[in-house]
Every structure is written in C-alpha cells, then in structure tokens.
C-alpha cells in the first residue's frame, strides 16, 4: 500500500491537470482584434464572442457597434461609438489617416463609413457616451469629427457634470 500511494497521488494530480487543460480548451475564445481583412470592409460581429477594443466588454448588441480597419487588415470592434472615439483619440494621426472606420446606423441598420454618418448626442448607449449614428441627418445631429471632439473634451452623457449642465441648458430653452 505504501508503494501504491505515491503512484495514486501522481495519477490523481495528472488527472486534475488534464481536466483543467481540457476545460480551458473548451472555453470560448473572445475576439478583440481580427486579422486578414485586407479588403477593409465591415466584418460580421458574432454577438457574445467579440469584445470591445476600448473597454473590453463583450459585444451583445449591434445598435451602437463600430469597427476600425487598418490597411494591414487588422479590425478592431466597439459596442459604443463614444468608446470608438475614446480609442481613436489615443492614437496618432498617422494611424488615424490610414484606417477605415465603419459605424452601424440606427435608421438604416447597416454599416457606413463614419465620416458619412450623422450623430445624435442623447442616446442610451452601452457606455453612456450618448452617440447614435444615422445615415440621414436630423436637427441637432453632429458630424463624426464633432463627435470625436466631444469625446476628447468629455462632453458626453458619460460625464455626470456635462450631463447635468446639458440638461440644465435644455430646461432653460423650453
């Protein structure tokens, strides 16, 4: 029995390690960056499998989704246009000038290039930035560049001070 105990211990430890490796292999791998998109087109986001490249949260809804595609075919994914703006504002101009940016529009429910979109500023978005993309313009919509500037200045609904200030200004005009 004394000779059998060390062998049983080793077998037990090896079995536990094997079970751990098998369970890790079965876990779903999340996509943060996808490579190989040389044609620079919007890719299909599989809900629950892709992560936001700015905040790391799982993308479970495409309403406010956006994508950045570099000339080398790397694609980054976002679930809030404000997070896209936050991420872009951290990049240098050389990178920003060599990419394509696509946003999902709320009115036509398709991806269009961000520079061609119009943005609302009062939406209930995943990260509370408040920007919704639209293919067709409407009163008080802003351009993509204006949206990026508002994110940079923290003039978003995610900023409680700005949100309160913005609410107070709208109340005065009614």
Secondary structure, DSSP 8 states (H G I E B T S, - for coil): -HHHHHHHHHHHHHHHHHHHHHHHHHS---BSEE---TT-------TTTBB-TTT--B----TT-EEEEETTS-EEEESSHHHHHHHHHTS-HHHHTTEEEEEE-TTT-SEEEGGG-EEES----TTS---EEESS--TT-B-HHHHHHHHHTT-STTSHHHHHHHHHHHHHT-
